[in-house]
Amino acid sequence: MARKDPQVSRRKFLAGVAVASGATAVPPAQAATAASTSAAPRRPSALPPTMHVAAAETGTPKELPRIGGVPGSDFMVDVIKTLDIKYLPSNPASSFRAIH
């Protein structure tokens, strides 16, 4: 099967694509003036916080309810003592509440 020669060269094709993309990226002047003539009320970009939101962001947070039931902390303390692990360096501060 014979290879067909392209009608448009690669350079002409890429130049046409560049011109077409540039033309579509720039909006026409008529569309810009038509949009500015319609006096739509402008909404603020950020709404002021309500009283509830302001209190939640500035006030002290409520203490979370503790989970009922028997925690496994007694077992974990027993395991730590049995394995003779030094407790303080092995326990990160984020888990103090979980063990007690």
N, CA, C and O atoms as a DFTB+ gen file, in Angstrom:
400 C
 N C O
     1  1       0.834      -1.160       0.000
     2  2       0.000       0.000       0.000
     3  2       0.890       1.237       0.000
     4  3       1.805       1.349       0.815
     5  1       0.629       2.135      -0.884
     6  2       1.441       3.336      -1.015
     7  2       1.068       4.337       0.065
     8  3      -0.098       4.465       0.439
     9  1       2.070       5.039       0.556
    10  2       1.850       6.028       1.600
    11  2       1.367       7.324       0.959
    12  3       1.931       7.786      -0.033
    13  1       0.316       7.905       1.539
    14  2      -0.226       9.145       0.997
    15  2       0.534      10.333       1.581
    16  3       0.906      10.329       2.755
    17  1       0.757      11.337       0.758
    18  2       1.392      12.559       1.232
    19  2       0.336      13.411       1.931
    20  3      -0.769      13.574       1.413
    21  1       0.660      13.947       3.084
    22  2      -0.337      14.764       3.781
    23  2      -0.597      16.065       3.025
    24  3       0.302      16.625       2.398
    25  1      -1.824      16.528       3.095
    26  2      -2.189      17.773       2.427
    27  2      -1.608      18.985       3.157
    28  3      -1.246      19.981       2.531
    29  1      -1.523      18.894       4.465
    30  2      -1.000      19.992       5.265
    31  2       0.292      19.522       5.918
    32  3       0.352      18.438       6.497
    33  1       1.321      20.353       5.817
    34  2       2.584      19.970       6.438
    35  2       2.479      20.125       7.953
    36  3       1.574      20.790       8.458
    37  1       3.385      19.525       8.648
    38  2       3.364      19.549      10.106
    39  2       3.505      20.975      10.629
    40  3       2.811      21.355      11.572
    41  1       4.390      21.766      10.034
    42  2       4.603      23.140      10.491
    43  2       3.358      23.991      10.289
    44  3       3.002      24.783      11.162
    45  1       2.694      23.839       9.152
    46  2       1.487      24.616       8.896
    47  2       0.373      24.202       9.859
    48  3      -0.401      25.041      10.320
    49  1       0.299      22.916      10.153
    50  2      -0.723      22.432      11.081
    51  2      -0.503      23.014      12.478
    52  3      -1.441      23.506      13.106
    53  1       0.749      22.956      12.962
    54  2       1.038      23.477      14.292
    55  2       0.846      24.989      14.361
    56  3       0.392      25.512      15.379
    57  1       1.190      25.692      13.281
    58  2       0.973      27.140      13.252
    59  2      -0.521      27.449      13.299
    60  3      -0.939      28.377      13.990
    61  1      -1.322      26.685      12.575
    62  2      -2.769      26.885      12.591
    63  2      -3.372      26.606      13.950
    64  3      -4.273      27.323      14.388
    65  1      -2.888      25.571      14.627
    66  2      -3.381      25.243      15.967
    67  2      -3.025      26.354      16.946
    68  3      -3.840      26.720      17.792
    69  1      -1.808      26.895      16.837
    70  2      -1.388      27.967      17.738
    71  2      -2.238      29.215      17.534
    72  3      -2.632      29.863      18.504
    73  1      -2.521      29.551      16.291
    74  2      -3.340      30.733      16.009
    75  2      -4.770      30.517      16.489
    76  3      -5.376      31.422      17.062
    77  1      -5.310      29.328      16.259
    78  2      -6.687      29.045      16.671
    79  2      -6.821      29.052      18.189
    80  3      -7.810      29.561      18.717
    81  1      -5.846      28.496      18.895
    82  2      -5.933      28.482      20.358
    83  2      -5.775      29.888      20.919
    84  3      -6.406      30.233      21.917
    85  1      -4.942      30.692      20.289
    86  2      -4.806      32.080      20.733
    87  2      -6.072      32.872      20.499
    88  3      -6.437      33.719      21.314
    89  1      -6.746      32.606      19.397
    90  2      -7.975      33.333      19.086
    91  2      -9.107      32.933      20.027
    92  3      -9.935      33.774      20.380
    93  1      -9.159      31.681      20.434
    94  2     -10.231      31.254      21.339
    95  2      -9.943      31.641      22.781
    96  3     -10.870      31.748      23.584
    97  1      -8.673      31.854      23.128
    98  2      -8.333      32.217      24.500
    99  2      -8.697      33.664      24.800
   100  3      -9.022      33.991      25.942
   101  1      -8.648      34.533      23.801
   102  2      -8.954      35.946      23.999
   103  2     -10.438      36.158      23.736
   104  3     -10.904      35.892      22.629
   105  1     -11.196      36.633      24.730
   106  2     -12.632      36.839      24.510
   107  2     -12.871      38.049      23.609
   108  3     -12.093      39.003      23.642
   109  1     -13.903      38.025      22.828
   110  2     -14.209      39.173      21.979
   111  2     -14.606      40.386      22.811
   112  3     -15.096      40.244      23.931
   113  1     -14.395      41.571      22.263
   114  2     -14.679      42.808      22.988
   115  2     -16.175      42.990      23.197
   116  3     -16.578      43.587      24.195
   117  1     -17.004      42.500      22.295
   118  2     -18.445      42.663      22.427
   119  2     -18.976      41.887      23.629
   120  3     -19.866      42.366      24.331
   121  1     -18.447      40.721      23.865
   122  2     -18.912      39.923      24.997
   123  2     -18.547      40.598      26.313
   124  3     -19.304      40.514      27.279
   125  1     -17.414      41.256      26.362
   126  2     -16.998      41.928      27.590
   127  2     -17.891      43.122      27.883
   128  3     -18.244      43.353      29.039
   129  1     -18.264      43.881      26.868
   130  2     -19.122      45.041      27.112
   131  2     -20.546      44.610      27.431
   132  3     -21.221      45.272      28.219
   133  1     -21.017      43.525      26.843
   134  2     -22.370      43.055      27.122
   135  2     -22.476      42.562      28.564
   136  3     -23.507      42.747      29.211
   137  1     -21.428      41.942      29.059
   138  2     -21.455      41.440      30.427
   139  2     -21.403      42.582      31.431
   140  3     -21.998      42.488      32.504
   141  1     -20.701      43.654      31.099
   142  2     -20.585      44.755      32.046
   143  2     -21.837      45.627      32.075
   144  3     -22.083      46.305      33.072
   145  1     -22.636      45.625      31.001
   146  2     -23.839      46.453      30.982
   147  2     -24.946      45.861      31.839
   148  3     -25.773      46.605      32.367
   149  1     -24.985      44.544      31.991
   150  2     -26.008      43.949      32.851
   151  2     -25.563      44.148      34.297
   152  3     -24.573      43.562      34.734
   153  1     -26.284      44.962      35.022
   154  2     -25.896      45.341      36.379
   155  2     -26.402      44.303      37.372
   156  3     -27.370      44.537      38.096
   157  1     -25.745      43.171      37.396
   158  2     -26.107      42.133      38.354
   159  2     -25.537      42.518      39.715
   160  3     -24.411      43.008      39.796
   161  1     -26.297      42.305      40.779
   162  2     -25.760      42.653      42.099
   163  2     -24.564      41.765      42.423
   164  3     -24.584      40.553      42.204
   165  1     -23.559      42.380      42.932
   166  2     -22.326      41.664      43.205
   167  2     -22.370      41.068      44.605
   168  3     -22.659      41.761      45.581
   169  1     -22.082      39.786      44.688
   170  2     -22.063      39.108      45.983
   171  2     -20.658      39.174      46.557
   172  3     -19.687      39.108      45.803
   173  1     -20.527      39.300      47.859
   174  2     -19.187      39.333      48.441
   175  2     -18.507      37.977      48.285
   176  3     -19.163      36.937      48.230
   177  1     -17.187      38.013      48.216
   178  2     -16.449      36.769      48.021
   179  2     -16.453      35.908      49.283
   180  3     -16.358      34.683      49.201
   181  1     -16.562      36.537      50.431
   182  2     -16.630      35.784      51.685
   183  2     -17.750      36.367      52.535
   184  3     -17.795      37.573      52.779
   185  1     -18.627      35.526      52.972
   186  2     -19.743      35.975      53.797
   187  2     -19.278      36.134      55.238
   188  3     -18.422      35.373      55.689
   189  1     -19.819      37.104      55.972
   190  2     -19.427      37.251      57.371
   191  2     -19.918      36.046      58.175
   192  3     -20.971      35.485      57.871
   193  1     -19.164      35.651      59.191
   194  2     -19.567      34.474      59.966
   195  2     -20.808      34.748      60.805
   196  3     -21.042      35.871      61.251
   197  1     -21.587      33.707      61.007
   198  2     -22.759      33.818      61.871
   199  2     -22.301      33.751      63.326
   200  3     -21.132      33.483      63.604
   201  1     -23.217      33.994      64.241
   202  2     -22.871      33.950      65.666
   203  2     -22.405      32.554      66.077
   204  3     -21.488      32.409      66.885
   205  1     -23.042      31.538      65.518
   206  2     -22.678      30.159      65.856
   207  2     -21.265      29.844      65.372
   208  3     -20.477      29.240      66.101
   209  1     -20.945      30.248      64.153
   210  2     -19.612      29.978      63.596
   211  2     -18.554      30.770      64.352
   212  3     -17.484      30.241      64.651
   213  1     -18.838      32.026      64.665
   214  2     -17.876      32.845      65.402
   215  2     -17.607      32.264      66.783
   216  3     -16.462      32.250      67.235
   217  1     -18.647      31.785      67.456
   218  2     -18.458      31.185      68.780
   219  2     -17.667      29.889      68.683
   220  3     -16.846      29.596      69.553
   221  1     -17.904      29.119      67.642
   222  2     -17.184      27.855      67.483
   223  2     -15.711      28.089      67.186
   224  3     -14.868      27.283      67.581
   225  1     -15.387      29.180      66.495
   226  2     -13.996      29.436      66.134
   227  2     -13.220      30.140      67.238
   228  3     -12.009      29.947      67.347
   229  1     -13.877      30.944      68.055
   230  2     -13.151      31.722      69.053
   231  2     -13.290      31.173      70.463
   232  3     -12.396      31.374      71.285
   233  1     -14.371      30.494      70.764
   234  2     -14.590      29.985      72.114
   235  2     -13.770      28.734      72.384
   236  3     -13.169      28.149      71.483
   237  1     -13.764      28.340      73.657
   238  2     -13.077      27.103      74.002
   239  2     -13.943      25.927      73.570
   240  3     -15.161      25.956      73.749
   241  1     -13.339      24.912      73.012
   242  2     -14.137      23.780      72.542
   243  2     -14.693      22.972      73.711
   244  3     -14.098      22.921      74.787
   245  1     -15.826      22.353      73.482
   246  2     -16.432      21.503      74.497
   247  2     -15.623      20.215      74.601
   248  3     -15.050      19.743      73.619
   249  1     -15.587      19.657      75.811
   250  2     -14.864      18.408      75.984
   251  2     -15.661      17.283      75.336
   252  3     -16.878      17.190      75.495
   253  1     -14.963      16.450      74.616
   254  2     -15.616      15.333      73.952
   255  2     -16.074      14.311      74.985
   256  3     -15.385      14.092      75.981
   257  1     -17.205      13.695      74.765
   258  2     -17.666      12.686      75.726
   259  2     -16.737      11.471      75.709
   260  3     -16.245      11.046      74.664
   261  1     -16.526      10.947      76.881
   262  2     -15.655       9.772      76.977
   263  2     -16.422       8.534      76.550
   264  3     -17.632       8.421      76.746
   265  1     -15.693       7.629      75.971
   266  2     -16.305       6.398      75.489
   267  2     -16.566       5.489      76.685
   268  3     -15.682       5.270      77.514
   269  1     -17.770       4.970      76.768
   270  2     -18.116       4.081      77.868
   271  2     -17.532       2.698      77.655
   272  3     -17.080       2.363      76.560
   273  1     -17.546       1.921      78.683
   274  2     -17.035       0.565      78.567
   275  2     -15.689       0.424      79.256
   276  3     -15.184       1.364      79.870
   277  1     -15.132      -0.739      79.145
   278  2     -13.858      -1.031      79.783
   279  2     -12.738      -0.818      78.766
   280  3     -12.684      -1.517      77.754
   281  1     -11.847       0.138      79.022
   282  2     -10.751       0.335      78.081
   283  2      -9.706      -0.761      78.251
   284  3      -9.641      -1.430      79.282
   285  1      -8.919      -0.922      77.252
   286  2      -7.865      -1.928      77.315
   287  2      -6.587      -1.384      77.908
   288  3      -5.526      -1.991      77.760
   289  1      -6.674      -0.233      78.587
   290  2      -5.458       0.393      79.108
   291  2      -4.825      -0.437      80.219
   292  3      -3.599      -0.488      80.323
   293  1      -5.636      -1.088      81.052
   294  2      -5.066      -1.913      82.116
   295  2      -4.233      -3.039      81.525
   296  3      -3.151      -3.344      82.025
   297  1      -4.723      -3.643      80.484
   298  2      -3.984      -4.719      79.827
   299  2      -2.696      -4.186      79.214
   300  3      -1.646      -4.820      79.318
   301  1      -2.776      -3.014      78.571
   302  2      -1.587      -2.459      77.926
   303  2      -0.524      -2.079      78.957
   304  3       0.667      -2.274      78.719
   305  1      -0.947      -1.539      80.096
   306  2       0.012      -1.211      81.150
   307  2       0.665      -2.483      81.663
   308  3       1.868      -2.495      81.923
   309  1      -0.105      -3.551      81.814
   310  2       0.445      -4.830      82.252
   311  2       1.462      -5.362      81.243
   312  3       2.510      -5.878      81.632
   313  1       1.156      -5.238      79.948
   314  2       2.089      -5.697      78.909
   315  2       3.369      -4.877      78.939
   316  3       4.464      -5.427      78.822
   317  1       3.236      -3.556      79.098
   318  2       4.420      -2.688      79.130
   319  2       5.305      -3.040      80.320
   320  3       6.529      -3.082      80.192
   321  1       4.694      -3.294      81.482
   322  2       5.482      -3.652      82.663
   323  2       6.114      -5.031      82.515
   324  3       7.255      -5.240      82.927
   325  1       5.376      -5.974      81.928
   326  2       5.891      -7.334      81.771
   327  2       7.087      -7.366      80.827
   328  3       8.058      -8.078      81.081
   329  1       7.023      -6.604      79.749
   330  2       8.116      -6.583      78.777
   331  2       9.262      -5.674      79.207
   332  3      10.263      -5.563      78.499
   333  1       9.125      -5.023      80.360
   334  2      10.144      -4.137      80.915
   335  2      10.524      -3.027      79.921
   336  3      11.699      -2.737      79.696
   337  1       9.486      -2.422      79.339
   338  2       9.694      -1.302      78.417
   339  2       9.663      -0.026      79.231
   340  3       8.783       0.158      80.073
   341  1      10.608       0.847      78.989
   342  2      10.595       2.130      79.676
   343  2       9.409       2.908      79.140
   344  3       9.323       3.194      77.946
   345  1       8.506       3.244      80.031
   346  2       7.199       3.763      79.631
   347  2       7.277       5.152      79.007
   348  3       6.715       5.382      77.936
   349  1       7.956       6.062      79.657
   350  2       7.919       7.449      79.209
   351  2       8.481       7.651      77.803
   352  3       7.812       8.293      76.993
   353  1       9.656       7.150      77.465
   354  2      10.151       7.405      76.102
   355  2       9.405       6.629      75.023
   356  3       9.479       6.992      73.849
   357  1       8.695       5.580      75.391
   358  2       8.031       4.775      74.363
   359  2       6.619       5.239      74.057
   360  3       6.013       4.757      73.101
   361  1       6.077       6.163      74.843
   362  2       4.686       6.571      74.684
   363  2       4.618       8.021      74.205
   364  3       5.018       8.921      74.943
   365  1       4.127       8.269      73.003
   366  2       4.019       9.650      72.529
   367  2       2.927      10.400      73.285
   368  3       2.006       9.793      73.832
   369  1       3.039      11.704      73.309
   370  2       2.114      12.534      74.083
   371  2       0.685      12.452      73.572
   372  3      -0.251      12.711      74.328
   373  1       0.497      12.105      72.327
   374  2      -0.860      12.064      71.792
   375  2      -1.665      10.900      72.350
   376  3      -2.891      10.902      72.239
   377  1      -1.020       9.917      72.943
   378  2      -1.761       8.757      73.431
   379  2      -1.835       8.701      74.955
   380  3      -2.251       7.676      75.494
   381  1      -1.452       9.751      75.666
   382  2      -1.539       9.726      77.124
   383  2      -2.964       9.497      77.591
   384  3      -3.200       8.713      78.510
   385  1      -3.911      10.171      76.967
   386  2      -5.302      10.061      77.396
   387  2      -5.826       8.636      77.189
   388  3      -6.648       8.164      77.974
   389  1      -5.368       7.959      76.162
   390  2      -5.862       6.622      75.865
   391  2      -5.414       5.608      76.910
   392  3      -6.146       4.661      77.199
   393  1      -4.241       5.787      77.474
   394  2      -3.754       4.811      78.449
   395  2      -4.383       5.046      79.809
   396  3      -4.597       4.089      80.553
   397  1      -4.681       6.274      80.155
   398  2      -5.229       6.548      81.489
   399  2      -6.677       6.314      81.503
   400  3      -7.321       6.491      82.537
